[in-house]
Each structure stands twice: as structure tokens, then as C-alpha cells.
Amino acid sequence: MTHLWVRAETRPNEDRAGITPEGVAQLIAKGMTVTVEESGTRVIPIADYAKVGAQIAPEGSWPDAPGDAIIFGLKELPEDGTPLPHRHVMFGHAYKGQPAGQVLLQRFKAGGGALYDLEYLLDENGHRVAAFGYWAGYAGAAVSLKAWAAQARGQVCAPVHVYASQALLNEDLRAQLDSTGLPRPTAIVIGAKGRVGSGASDLLNAMGVRVTGWDMAETARGGPFPEILAHGIFINAILAGPGVPVFLPETAINPGRALTVIGDVACDPTSDFSPIKVYDRTTTWDAPVLRVADDPPLDVMAIDNLPSILPRESSVDYAQQLLPSLQRLDDLSAGPWGGARRVFDEHFARL
């Protein structure tokens, strides 16, 4: 019998869930066992999972789960160096040269477990079966506009927080923009046709920002792209990978640009393939931007769990996308699961 163990997230400001109670009910109806850990932050109450028949476990008890349980979470595990004997489903960020990713793979090597990375869970056409991209783009564009409004007031973007709904975020952001008394900035979104770019463009359009949408055709000639510097805001919605051109080199911080805010929603600055070379670390909810130039100011927004700003919308959307794959957890050698395992095995063999 397949046993799915839904762990609590330990990362600060991470309220999302990868499965809803309705999804748990469907897995149980298929004969699976589902355990859900208690959580003080998850946007969906634990009582809702208990009502549909989930077994409830203490927060953080997954290391003691049965050996055949599949541990399911979203963000990274606690970095305590312990061996990992279980099979884990999560976003591992381990395959693009990230130093922390190599440490994670070593933990799997020590414990004998395996990673089924959600980023590499692909359908027969090579597309991700589930993604938070739309809400990452939506929230990332919102924080980028917050950074622009703060600059207009001679300040640096204040800490961000969870919004109970999309409508409340929009209301708050519109008020911040209106309070500057300035016309809206222009924005360019690269990757505009994808999920992330669509979310970013929708938010920007809702706020009255004129958007230039670029995708593969516009970047095919290779970078850098001086056109980016002519916009007030740049949203990067392209996932870093081999062959992605450099969008902004280190010299992009120089004077003579209109660009004052970069929203790197893809947010992979430690990857060898990052297309934005003006910064080297992610930002946080408490310090949403990194100021990389002063005259004129240039702020980089690179929060790597943006969808959790709207945890309910993003959780429900993602869970609906992922559920059909979770229903096929009884065969991890086939379909998207088999593909994710092959990616793990390839990188594991290089350790």
C-alpha cells in the first residue's frame, strides 16, 4: 500500500500546501495511506485533513516515518546534514550546480534515499505537470512594484507579508502606487508566454503598467539586451538553464539607464546559468530587495518562495495540477515519476 507522508514546512514565511483535503480524500479512496503532519503555519487547517481520514502526525516527525513512506513537501529540508533514507518529493534545487544542492545529494547518498524533484516532474511533451509559476509571477511583479513605489518615496522596499486574498494584495498595492503621485513605470517581462510571465503580466496590467512582453523569439539573437535598460522594471520569468543568454551583464548597473527595479522571479543567482549577473544572492521577506546601484538606484527582488505571499490561491491551484500525478504514486518507475527518478540517478552518479 502506498503511503504518502505530507511533512510540515520549516522555512519561515512558507504557508503553502502541496495537497488539499479534497485531494487527500481522493488518494485515500484509491487505497493509499496519507499522513499529514501538524503545522503552525500551513494555510489549510489540520482539522480539515483529519475530517477526510488522514492520519495526523506531530510536526517534524517525518524522519521517523516508516521506511517505505514517500515524504512530500515543497521547500527545502532542514540543513542538519543527516542522512536521508526515504524517498522525497519536493523542490530540491540540486541539479544546476547550487552548492546546497550538492550537499543535499550527498545526504541521499549517505542514507540510501532518493529525490523526486517536482521541478523535473514532466509530461510526455517535456512540460512540468504542476507549477506555482503563475502565482510566483503575480506576486513577484507585485513586490517589484512595491520596490518601485518605495524608491519614489526615497526609501527601500519594506518587508512583505502574507495576503489573505488576491483582492487584498491588489487593493494595497494600488494604494501604494497612487500615493507616489507619479505615472506608472514601464515594464518588460521576458518569458511573457509562460506561466510565470503570464502571472507577472496580469498583475502589471491590473495596476495600469504598460508591459513589453518578450519570449523566445525576441531573445533568440543572444544577449545582453540593452532594450531592458530602457524600461523602469524588468521581470525575469525564464528558468535558468543551459543555452539561456545573459540578459543583464555586470555592467548593467552603470548610469544612463531607466531601469530601477529587477524582479528576478526565476531567482537562481547561484546557478551557473543565471541570466542576471548584477547580484549573487536571494532576498528575503524581511529585506525584499538588494540595492546594487545608487545613481540612479537599482534594486533586485529575488525572493524564492513568492507564491506563499498568496498561499491559499497558489496552494489550491498547484494542488489541482499535481493531484493526477500523486494518484499514480503506486508506480514510481513510470511516467513523470520515472523521468524524475532518472534525472536524480544521473546527477547522483556524478557525485
C-alpha positions in Angstrom: 0.0 0.0 0.0 1.4 3.4 -1.0 2.0 5.7 2.0 2.2 9.4 1.4 3.6 11.4 4.3 2.9 15.2 4.0 5.5 17.0 6.1 5.2 20.4 7.6 7.3 23.1 6.0 10.1 24.5 8.2 11.1 27.5 6.2 10.0 30.9 7.6 7.1 32.5 5.6 6.1 29.2 4.0 2.4 28.6 4.4 1.6 26.7 1.3 0.5 23.1 0.9 1.0 20.8 -2.0 -2.2 18.9 -1.4 -5.7 19.9 -0.2 -8.0 17.9 2.0 -10.1 17.1 -1.1 -7.0 15.7 -2.8 -6.2 13.6 0.3 -9.7 12.2 0.3 -9.2 11.1 -3.4 -5.9 9.4 -2.6 -7.5 7.5 0.4 -10.4 6.4 -1.8 -7.8 4.9 -4.1 -6.4 2.8 -1.2 -3.5 4.9 -0.2 -2.5 5.8 3.3 -2.0 9.5 3.9 -0.3 11.0 6.9 -0.3 14.8 7.3 1.9 16.5 9.9 0.6 19.2 12.1 1.8 22.7 11.2 1.5 26.0 12.9 1.7 27.9 9.6 0.0 25.8 6.8 -2.8 27.8 5.3 -5.1 24.8 5.4 -6.1 23.8 9.0 -5.0 20.3 10.1 -8.6 19.6 11.2 -9.7 19.7 7.5 -7.3 16.9 6.7 -8.4 14.8 9.7 -12.0 15.1 8.6 -11.3 13.3 5.4 -9.4 10.4 7.0 -5.8 11.5 7.0 -3.6 10.2 9.8 -2.2 13.1 11.8 1.4 13.2 13.0 3.4 15.7 15.0 5.2 18.4 13.2 8.7 17.4 12.0 8.2 13.7 12.7 8.9 12.6 9.1 12.4 11.3 9.9 10.7 8.6 11.9 8.2 7.7 9.2 8.1 4.1 8.0 10.9 3.3 5.6 8.5 2.8 2.7 6.7 6.1 3.2 7.1 8.8 0.5 7.9 12.1 2.2 6.1 15.0 0.4 6.9 18.7 0.9 7.5 21.8 -1.1 10.6 23.7 0.1 13.9 22.5 1.4 14.6 20.2 4.3 16.3 21.4 7.5 20.0 21.7 6.7 21.2 19.4 9.5 23.4 17.1 7.4 21.5 13.9 8.5 21.4 11.0 6.0 18.1 10.7 4.1 16.9 7.1 3.7 13.3 7.9 2.4 12.1 8.8 -1.0 11.3 12.5 -1.0 9.1 14.6 -3.3 10.0 18.3 -3.2 11.7 21.1 -5.0 15.3 20.1 -4.4 17.2 22.8 -6.3 20.1 20.3 -6.6 20.8 19.9 -10.3 22.2 23.2 -11.5 25.5 23.5 -9.6 24.0 25.0 -6.5 26.4 24.3 -3.5 23.5 23.5 -1.2 22.1 21.1 -3.8 25.3 19.1 -3.8 25.1 18.8 0.0 21.5 17.5 -0.3 22.6 14.9 -2.8 25.3 13.7 -0.5 22.7 13.2 2.2 20.7 11.0 -0.1 23.9 9.1 -0.9 24.6 8.6 2.9 21.0 7.4 3.6 20.1 5.5 0.5 17.0 7.5 -0.3 16.0 9.3 -3.5 14.8 12.7 -4.7 11.8 13.1 -7.0 12.2 16.7 -7.8 8.9 18.5 -8.5 10.7 20.8 -11.0 11.5 17.7 -13.1 8.2 16.0 -13.0 7.4 16.3 -16.7 4.7 15.1 -19.1 5.3 13.4 -22.4 5.8 16.8 -24.1 8.5 17.8 -21.6 6.3 20.3 -19.7 6.0 20.4 -16.0 2.9 18.6 -14.8 2.4 21.2 -12.0 3.9 24.6 -11.2 3.5 27.5 -8.9 4.7 29.7 -11.8 1.6 31.9 -12.3 1.4 33.0 -8.7 5.2 33.4 -8.5 5.0 35.8 -11.4 1.9 37.6 -9.9 3.5 38.1 -6.5 6.9 38.8 -7.9 5.6 41.6 -10.1 3.7 43.0 -7.1 6.8 43.1 -4.9 8.7 44.7 -7.7 6.1 47.4 -8.0 6.3 47.9 -4.2 10.1 48.4 -4.6 9.5 51.0 -7.3 7.0 52.9 -5.2 9.4 52.8 -2.2 12.1 54.3 -4.5 9.7 57.1 -5.5 9.4 57.9 -1.8 13.2 57.9 -1.4 13.0 54.6 0.6 13.9 51.0 0.2 11.1 48.4 -0.1 9.6 47.5 3.3 9.2 43.8 4.5 6.5 41.9 2.7 3.8 39.7 4.3 1.1 37.2 3.5 -2.2 38.4 2.0 -5.4 36.6 2.7 -6.5 37.1 -0.8 -5.5 38.3 -4.3 -8.1 41.2 -4.0 -6.5 42.5 -0.8 -3.0 42.4 -2.3 -4.2 44.4 -5.3 -6.0 47.0 -3.2 -2.9 47.5 -1.0 -0.6 47.8 -4.0 -2.8 50.2 -5.9 -2.9 52.5 -2.9 0.9 52.4 -2.7 1.4 53.2 -6.3 -1.2 56.0 -6.3 0.4 57.6 -3.2 3.6 58.3 -5.2 1.7 60.8 -7.4 3.8 59.6 -10.4 2.8 58.0 -13.6 3.1 54.2 -13.7 6.5 52.9 -14.8 7.0 50.8 -18.0 7.9 47.2 -17.6 9.4 44.4 -19.7 8.7 40.8 -19.0 11.0 38.1 -20.5 9.2 34.8 -20.7 5.9 36.5 -21.1 4.2 33.5 -22.8 4.9 31.1 -19.9 3.1 30.6 -16.6 5.4 33.0 -14.6 5.3 35.6 -17.3 1.5 35.4 -17.6 1.1 35.9 -13.9 3.5 38.9 -13.9 1.8 40.5 -16.9 -1.6 40.1 -15.4 -0.6 41.9 -12.2 1.2 44.6 -14.1 -1.7 45.2 -16.4 -4.1 45.2 -13.5 -2.1 48.1 -12.0 -2.1 50.1 -15.2 1.6 49.4 -16.1 2.4 49.3 -19.8 4.1 45.9 -20.5 6.5 44.9 -23.2 6.2 41.1 -23.5 9.3 39.2 -24.7 9.7 35.5 -25.2 12.0 33.1 -27.1 11.7 34.9 -30.5 12.9 38.2 -29.0 15.8 36.6 -27.2 17.0 34.2 -29.9 19.7 36.6 -31.1 21.5 36.2 -27.8 22.1 38.8 -25.1 22.8 41.1 -23.5 19.7 43.2 -24.3 20.0 47.0 -24.0 16.3 47.2 -24.5 15.8 46.0 -20.9 17.6 49.1 -19.6 15.0 51.4 -21.3 12.2 50.1 -19.1 11.7 51.1 -15.4 11.0 47.5 -14.3 12.4 44.2 -15.7 10.7 40.9 -14.7 12.7 37.8 -15.5 10.3 34.8 -15.9 12.8 32.5 -17.6 14.0 29.4 -15.8 17.8 29.3 -15.8 19.3 26.5 -17.8 21.9 25.7 -20.5 21.6 27.9 -23.5 19.8 30.8 -21.8 21.6 34.0 -22.8 22.8 36.7 -20.4 20.1 39.3 -20.1 21.9 41.7 -17.9 25.7 41.7 -17.5 27.6 43.1 -14.6 27.8 46.5 -16.4 24.1 46.9 -16.4 24.4 48.8 -13.1 26.1 51.7 -14.8 24.4 55.1 -15.1 22.4 56.0 -18.2 19.5 53.5 -17.7 15.9 53.9 -17.0 15.8 50.5 -15.2 15.5 50.9 -11.4 13.9 47.5 -10.4 14.7 44.0 -11.4 12.2 41.3 -10.4 14.1 38.0 -10.8 11.2 35.7 -10.3 13.1 32.7 -11.6 15.5 33.5 -8.7 18.5 31.2 -9.2 21.5 33.6 -8.7 23.9 30.8 -7.6 23.2 28.7 -10.7 25.9 28.6 -13.4 23.2 29.5 -15.9 21.7 32.6 -14.2 21.0 35.3 -16.9 21.2 38.2 -14.5 24.8 39.0 -13.4 24.3 42.0 -11.2 23.6 40.2 -8.0 24.7 37.0 -6.2 22.2 36.1 -3.5 18.5 35.8 -2.9 16.5 38.3 -1.0 14.0 37.7 1.9 10.6 38.7 3.1 12.2 40.9 5.7 14.6 42.5 3.1 12.8 42.1 -0.2 15.4 43.9 -2.3 19.1 44.1 -2.7 20.3 47.5 -3.8 23.1 47.0 -6.4 23.5 50.6 -7.6 22.7 54.0 -6.2 22.8 56.6 -9.0 20.1 56.0 -10.1 19.0 53.3 -7.6 18.7 49.8 -8.9 17.0 47.2 -6.7 16.9 43.5 -7.3 13.9 41.5 -5.9 14.8 37.8 -5.7 12.6 36.1 -3.2 12.5 32.4 -3.8 9.1 31.5 -2.3 7.0 34.2 -3.8 3.8 32.2 -4.2 3.5 32.0 -0.4 2.6 35.7 -0.4 -0.8 34.4 -1.7 -0.7 30.9 0.0 -4.4 30.0 -0.5 -4.7 30.8 -4.2 -1.3 29.3 -5.0 -1.9 26.1 -2.9 -5.3 25.3 -4.4 -4.0 25.9 -8.0 -0.9 23.8 -7.6 -2.6 21.0 -5.7 -5.2 20.7 -8.5 -2.4 20.4 -11.1 -0.4 17.9 -9.1 -3.1 15.6 -7.9 -3.3 13.4 -11.0 0.4 12.6 -10.6 0.0 11.9 -6.9 -2.7 9.4 -7.8 0.0 7.4 -9.7 2.5 7.2 -6.9 2.0 3.4 -6.8 4.4 3.2 -9.7 7.4 5.5 -9.3 9.2 3.9 -12.2 6.7 5.1 -14.9 5.6 8.3 -16.4 6.6 11.6 -14.9 7.9 9.9 -11.7 10.2 7.6 -13.7 11.5 10.7 -15.5 12.2 12.5 -12.3 14.0 9.4 -10.9 16.2 9.2 -14.0 17.3 12.8 -13.5 18.1 12.1 -9.9 20.1 9.0 -10.9 22.1 10.9 -13.5 23.2 13.6 -11.0 23.7 11.0 -8.2 26.1 9.1 -10.4 28.3 12.2 -10.8 28.9 12.7 -7.1 
